[in-house]
């Protein structure tokens, strides 16, 4: 960048400012599609990797060395702070809770999160990563939304429909509200600690909110999310909310005090722009398209760019996390083509 006072393109786009090219990064960009990541994982388990700052920083930096991404995201997992709060869980490979939460007594037994005591390795990984990143590549910190964490805690294991937590919402509204409140308060201190350690943007992943209808999304999932973002709004960092499979609820999401809304591949960006006035958008190439031939991939990128329109405030991304089977060369084609087509 010629202007040393200008924001990096990713941070500028988060604030809907003009950028020299459209910034791009992809969800789960540090991970299983990279041979160098698989090499690290062949030596350590997933939990150990998230808890070893030097290794977490290394795998966070791997995609930045290989591709011209405009942002980095710290390698961790949304369940990590829950372990710090005393939840007994294992990865098999998804999170499995030893004792699913079903009672108010269990909720009250969850200890408040103290980041420097419970998850110091995350903060150290952020510091090490920042030291290794180029100045124009900001680092994103993240957490899971309260409802998504609630779904795992109540179900006890991954599920396609999460019928147990969804029915629990209606059968035990008091326990539900208290647990969501506890989780929201924990994620506020967790994300604030990430910002203090050096994270330059903060992202909340709503993986399972799309399982709810509009009424329950507004009245169950959204209040603790609002609580989190209200608790972060004094920080001078962009706030990002990614709600998977929530395209029909963008009018509700528009009420959130966030800078950026991440969109999955099911949502036309032109329509999302209208429903999210004053907010930047992030997305939304279907991860499956990375398996297309070069010409077809470029055609789909062009269609997304055209649909989003020329106004500032679009960060190119996938509509969900990158798949492990993706060829890294396809990622390079994606990143380079987005930059080529949008450079001014």
Order of alpha helices (4+ residues) and beta strands (2+ residues): alpha-alpha-alpha-alpha-beta-alpha-beta-beta-alpha-alpha-alpha-beta-alpha-alpha-alpha-beta-alpha-beta-alpha-beta-alpha-beta-alpha-beta-alpha
